[in-house]
Amino acid sequence: MHVTYCLTAELSEDDIGVAKAQLSLDEQHRRERFHFERDRREFTVAHAMLRQLLSTHGDTQPEQWIFTAGKNGKPQLTPQDALRTHLVFNLSHTAGLVACAVGRAVELGIDVERIDRNVDITALSERFFSAHEASALRELGRDDQSVRFIEIWTLKEAFVKAIGEGLSCPLDSFAFTFARDGSLSFKCARPTRSRFWSFALLSPSPEHRMALAIGTDAPTPPEVSLRPASCPMRTVARCPTTAM
């Protein structure tokens, strides 16, 4: 399992040009649909970075990978490439940060968000989070509450992306609990294909959070390689799926 990320504000126009040259025609057309240059930059870098990471594990040049849409629109390799390489992937981007993950024979999801998003925390958590998560948020101070909301949101996004259901999966059907020591527990009221789930919550910059969800049937956690190595690990959990 390999995860890589990029803080895009550090990139030059030449860097963006090199990344753009690796995109397919469809990706380049999709890129141009974004209204803001910042969004075009994040999309370009995320998709080029994914292609490069796939090529470190597969037998195809970065610009030659072909992607299809699976159930609920989740991007995936063509059936032929998936059967040959056994590779799965996921990617995410937000203002200033892009990230992607590649692995084999696992369920995999990744999500990134800025912690300074202006959202109605109370309304969103009561509508989408479990009762326990919403209650735990209310007990925090305003600043801690804002950060914890984003951390829970990215974990939830990573999980629903991993199982391929997107927001068709009710976000209150599973829950994350943060212990005082920073450890994380996970409970799910719905069956999943994987018996065991691993989650990681990371801080690639002071302004961002990154969440990773990995589902397997093996009790041993998968090894995860993270680049750049300077990204601090905040929370790691290895949780069997338990009923809520």
NUTIPA-132711 format. One record per residue: residue number from 1; x, y, z of N, C-alpha, C in turn. Coordinates in steps of 0.2 Angstrom, whole numbers. Layout:
BEGIN
NUM|X|Y|Z|X|Y|Z|X|Y|Z
...
This chain:
BEGIN
1|4|-6|0|0|0|0|4|6|0
2|3|11|-5|7|17|-5|3|23|-6
3|4|28|-2|1|34|-2|5|40|-3
4|4|44|-7|8|50|-9|3|56|-9
5|6|62|-7|3|68|-8|7|74|-10
6|4|79|-12|8|85|-14|4|92|-12
7|8|96|-9|6|103|-7|6|107|-13
8|1|108|-17|1|111|-24|4|118|-24
9|3|122|-19|5|129|-19|13|130|-20
10|16|124|-19|24|125|-20|26|123|-27
11|21|122|-31|22|120|-38|23|126|-43
12|27|125|-48|28|130|-53|24|129|-59
13|23|134|-63|20|133|-69|22|127|-74
14|29|126|-74|32|121|-77|30|114|-74
15|30|114|-68|27|108|-65|20|106|-67
16|16|111|-67|9|110|-69|9|107|-76
17|13|110|-81|13|109|-88|15|101|-89
18|20|99|-85|23|92|-85|17|87|-83
19|13|89|-78|8|85|-75|2|85|-81
20|1|91|-84|-5|91|-88|-3|86|-94
21|3|86|-96|5|82|-102|4|74|-101
22|3|72|-95|2|65|-93|-6|63|-93
23|-10|68|-94|-17|67|-93|-20|64|-100
24|-25|60|-100|-29|58|-106|-33|64|-109
25|-35|63|-115|-39|69|-118|-46|70|-114
26|-49|64|-111|-55|65|-107|-53|69|-101
27|-47|68|-97|-45|71|-91|-44|79|-93
28|-41|80|-99|-39|87|-100|-46|91|-102
29|-51|87|-105|-57|91|-106|-61|92|-99
30|-60|87|-95|-63|88|-88|-60|94|-84
31|-53|94|-85|-49|99|-82|-52|106|-84
32|-53|107|-90|-55|114|-93|-62|116|-91
33|-66|111|-88|-73|113|-86|-73|117|-79
34|-67|116|-75|-67|120|-69|-66|127|-70
35|-70|131|-66|-70|138|-67|-63|142|-65
36|-61|139|-59|-55|143|-56|-49|139|-58
37|-43|143|-59|-37|140|-60|-34|135|-55
38|-36|137|-48|-34|133|-43|-37|126|-43
39|-43|126|-45|-46|119|-46|-43|115|-52
40|-42|119|-57|-38|115|-63|-32|113|-61
41|-28|116|-57|-22|114|-54|-22|108|-50
42|-27|108|-45|-27|102|-41|-29|96|-45
43|-34|97|-49|-36|91|-53|-30|88|-57
44|-27|93|-60|-21|91|-65|-16|87|-61
45|-14|89|-55|-9|86|-51|-11|80|-48
46|-17|80|-46|-20|73|-43|-20|68|-48
47|-22|69|-54|-23|64|-59|-16|62|-62
48|-11|66|-62|-5|65|-65|-1|61|-59
49|-2|63|-53|2|59|-48|-1|52|-47
50|-7|51|-48|-10|44|-48|-7|40|-53
51|-7|43|-59|-4|39|-65|3|37|-64
52|7|42|-61|14|40|-59|15|35|-54
53|10|35|-49|10|30|-43|8|23|-46
54|3|23|-50|1|17|-53|7|13|-57
55|11|18|-61|16|15|-65|22|12|-61
56|23|14|-55|28|12|-50|26|4|-48
57|20|2|-49|17|-4|-47|15|-8|-53
58|14|-5|-59|12|-9|-64|16|-9|-70
59|14|-11|-76|18|-12|-82|16|-7|-88
60|13|-1|-86|11|3|-90|14|10|-89
61|15|14|-94|17|21|-94|12|25|-91
62|14|31|-87|9|35|-84|3|37|-88
63|5|40|-94|0|42|-99|-5|37|-102
64|-3|31|-101|-7|26|-105|-12|22|-101
65|-12|24|-94|-18|20|-90|-25|23|-92
66|-29|18|-92|-36|20|-94|-41|18|-88
67|-45|23|-87|-49|23|-81|-57|22|-83
68|-60|18|-79|-68|18|-80|-71|19|-74
69|-78|20|-74|-82|21|-68|-85|15|-66
70|-84|13|-60|-88|8|-57|-95|10|-54
71|-97|5|-50|-103|7|-46|-103|13|-43
72|-108|17|-43|-109|24|-40|-103|29|-42
73|-100|27|-48|-96|32|-51|-89|32|-49
74|-87|27|-45|-80|26|-42|-75|25|-47
75|-70|29|-48|-65|27|-54|-61|21|-52
76|-60|17|-57|-56|11|-57|-53|9|-63
77|-48|5|-63|-45|2|-69|-50|-2|-74
78|-48|-2|-80|-52|-7|-84|-52|-14|-81
79|-57|-18|-83|-57|-25|-80|-50|-29|-82
80|-48|-27|-88|-42|-31|-91|-36|-29|-86
81|-35|-22|-85|-29|-20|-81|-30|-22|-74
82|-36|-22|-71|-37|-24|-64|-36|-31|-63
83|-38|-36|-68|-36|-43|-68|-29|-44|-68
84|-25|-40|-73|-18|-42|-74|-14|-39|-68
85|-16|-33|-65|-11|-30|-60|-14|-31|-53
86|-20|-32|-52|-24|-33|-45|-23|-26|-42
87|-22|-21|-45|-21|-14|-42|-28|-11|-41
88|-29|-7|-35|-34|-3|-34|-31|4|-32
89|-35|9|-33|-33|16|-31|-39|20|-29
90|-37|26|-26|-42|31|-25|-38|38|-24
91|-41|43|-26|-38|50|-25|-42|55|-23
92|-40|60|-20|-44|66|-17|-40|72|-18
93|-43|78|-19|-40|84|-19|-44|90|-16
94|-41|94|-13|-44|100|-10|-39|106|-11
95|-41|112|-9|-37|118|-10|-31|117|-7
96|-25|117|-11|-18|117|-9|-16|110|-7
97|-20|105|-8|-17|98|-7|-21|93|-11
98|-17|88|-14|-19|82|-18|-16|76|-15
99|-19|70|-15|-17|64|-12|-20|58|-16
100|-16|53|-16|-18|47|-19|-15|41|-16
101|-19|35|-16|-17|29|-13|-18|23|-18
102|-13|19|-18|-13|13|-23|-11|7|-19
103|-15|1|-20|-14|-5|-16|-16|-11|-20
104|-16|-17|-18|-18|-23|-21|-23|-27|-17
105|-28|-29|-20|-33|-34|-17|-35|-31|-10
106|-37|-25|-10|-40|-22|-4|-46|-17|-6
107|-50|-15|-1|-54|-10|-2|-51|-3|1
108|-51|2|-3|-47|8|-2|-50|14|-3
109|-49|19|1|-52|26|0|-48|31|4
110|-47|37|1|-43|42|4|-47|49|3
111|-47|53|8|-50|60|7|-46|65|10
112|-46|71|8|-42|77|10|-47|83|11
113|-46|87|16|-50|93|17|-45|98|21
114|-47|104|20|-45|110|24|-48|110|30
115|-45|112|36|-48|112|42|-51|119|43
116|-50|124|38|-53|131|39|-60|131|35
117|-63|126|33|-69|126|29|-74|130|34
118|-78|134|31|-83|138|34|-90|134|33
119|-92|130|38|-98|126|38|-101|127|45
120|-108|125|44|-112|125|50|-111|118|54
121|-107|118|58|-105|111|61|-111|108|65
122|-114|112|69|-120|109|72|-125|106|68
123|-127|110|63|-132|107|58|-130|101|54
124|-124|101|52|-121|96|48|-120|90|52
125|-117|90|58|-116|85|62|-122|81|64
126|-128|85|66|-134|82|68|-138|79|62
127|-136|81|56|-140|79|51|-136|72|48
128|-130|72|48|-126|67|45|-122|62|49
129|-120|64|55|-116|60|60|-121|56|64
130|-117|51|67|-121|47|72|-122|51|78
131|-127|49|82|-129|53|88|-123|53|93
132|-119|48|93|-113|48|98|-108|53|95
133|-107|53|88|-102|58|86|-104|65|87
134|-110|67|85|-113|73|86|-113|76|94
135|-114|71|98|-114|73|105|-106|74|107
136|-102|70|105|-95|71|107|-92|78|104
137|-95|80|98|-93|86|95|-95|92|100
138|-101|92|102|-104|97|106|-100|98|113
139|-96|93|115|-93|94|121|-86|97|120
140|-84|99|114|-78|102|113|-78|109|112
141|-73|113|114|-72|120|112|-73|122|105
142|-74|128|103|-76|130|97|-70|128|92
143|-64|130|94|-58|128|89|-57|121|88
144|-57|117|94|-56|110|93|-62|106|90
145|-68|109|91|-74|107|87|-74|107|80
146|-71|113|77|-70|114|70|-65|109|67
147|-60|108|70|-55|103|68|-57|96|68
148|-61|94|74|-63|87|75|-69|86|70
149|-73|91|68|-78|90|63|-75|88|56
150|-70|91|54|-66|90|48|-63|83|48
151|-60|81|54|-57|75|55|-62|69|54
152|-68|70|57|-73|64|56|-75|64|49
153|-76|70|46|-79|70|39|-74|67|35
154|-68|68|35|-63|65|31|-63|57|32
155|-63|55|38|-63|48|39|-69|45|36
156|-75|48|37|-81|45|34|-81|45|26
157|-78|50|23|-78|51|16|-73|45|14
158|-68|44|17|-63|39|15|-66|32|15
159|-70|31|21|-74|24|21|-79|23|16
160|-83|28|14|-88|27|9|-85|27|2
161|-79|30|1|-76|29|-5|-73|22|-6
162|-70|20|0|-67|13|0|-72|8|-2
163|-78|8|1|-83|3|-1|-87|4|-7
164|-86|10|-10|-88|11|-17|-95|14|-17
165|-98|16|-11|-105|18|-11|-106|26|-11
166|-101|29|-10|-101|37|-10|-106|39|-5
167|-110|44|-6|-115|47|-1|-121|43|-1
168|-122|38|-6|-128|34|-5|-128|30|1
169|-122|29|4|-121|26|11|-123|31|16
170|-128|30|21|-129|35|26|-123|36|31
171|-121|42|32|-115|43|36|-116|42|43
172|-123|41|45|-124|39|52|-125|32|54
173|-123|28|48|-123|20|49|-117|18|52
174|-112|22|53|-105|20|55|-103|26|59
175|-98|24|64|-96|30|68|-89|29|70
176|-85|35|72|-79|35|74|-79|38|81
177|-75|35|86|-74|38|92|-66|39|94
178|-65|45|96|-58|47|98|-57|46|105
179|-53|42|108|-51|42|115|-47|47|117
180|-46|48|123|-42|53|126|-34|53|124
181|-32|47|123|-25|46|121|-24|47|113
182|-29|49|110|-29|50|103|-30|44|98
183|-31|38|102|-33|32|98|-40|32|95
184|-42|28|90|-48|28|86|-51|22|86
185|-58|22|87|-62|16|86|-67|17|81
186|-69|11|78|-74|11|73|-80|6|74
187|-86|8|73|-92|4|73|-96|5|67
188|-99|-1|65|-103|0|59|-109|-5|59
189|-115|-2|57|-121|-5|58|-123|-9|51
190|-119|-8|46|-120|-11|40|-115|-16|38
191|-116|-22|35|-111|-27|33|-107|-24|27
192|-100|-26|28|-95|-24|23|-92|-30|20
193|-89|-30|14|-86|-35|11|-80|-37|15
194|-76|-32|18|-70|-33|22|-72|-35|29
195|-68|-39|32|-69|-41|39|-66|-36|44
196|-60|-33|42|-56|-29|46|-55|-22|42
197|-55|-17|46|-54|-10|43|-48|-7|47
198|-44|-4|43|-38|1|46|-40|8|44
199|-38|12|48|-39|19|47|-33|23|49
200|-31|28|45|-26|33|47|-29|40|46
201|-27|44|51|-28|51|50|-22|55|51
202|-20|59|46|-14|63|45|-15|70|44
203|-9|74|46|-9|81|45|-3|83|40
204|-4|83|34|1|84|29|3|91|29
205|-1|96|32|1|103|34|-4|105|39
206|-2|111|42|-6|113|48|-13|115|46
207|-14|116|39|-21|118|37|-25|112|34
208|-22|106|34|-25|100|30|-26|94|35
209|-31|90|33|-31|83|36|-32|78|30
210|-29|72|31|-30|67|26|-32|61|30
211|-37|57|27|-39|51|30|-39|45|25
212|-37|40|28|-36|34|24|-40|28|27
213|-44|24|22|-47|18|25|-45|12|20
214|-44|7|24|-41|1|20|-45|-5|23
215|-49|-9|19|-52|-15|21|-49|-21|18
216|-48|-26|23|-45|-32|21|-49|-38|25
217|-48|-44|23|-50|-50|27|-45|-53|31
218|-39|-50|31|-33|-53|35|-33|-49|41
219|-31|-52|47|-31|-49|53|-25|-45|54
220|-20|-46|50|-13|-42|50|-14|-35|46
221|-13|-30|49|-13|-23|46|-9|-23|40
222|-11|-20|34|-6|-19|28|-1|-14|30
223|5|-15|27|10|-10|27|8|-4|23
224|9|2|25|8|8|21|14|12|21
225|16|13|15|22|18|13|19|25|11
226|21|30|15|19|37|14|24|41|12
227|23|45|6|28|50|4|24|57|3
228|28|62|5|34|63|8|34|60|15
229|39|58|18|40|55|24|39|60|30
230|39|66|28|39|71|34|31|72|36
231|27|69|33|20|69|35|19|66|42
232|17|69|47|16|66|54|10|62|54
233|10|56|57|5|52|58|1|54|64
234|-5|55|64|-9|58|70|-13|52|73
235|-17|48|70|-20|43|73|-20|37|68
236|-19|31|71|-20|25|67|-24|20|71
237|-29|17|67|-33|12|70|-34|5|66
238|-34|0|70|-35|-7|67|-41|-10|70
239|-47|-10|67|-53|-11|70|-57|-17|66
240|-59|-22|70|-64|-27|67|-70|-23|66
241|-74|-25|61|-81|-22|60|-85|-24|66
242|-88|-20|70|-92|-22|76|-99|-18|75
243|-104|-21|78|-111|-18|77|-111|-12|82
244|-115|-7|79|-116|-1|83|-122|-2|88
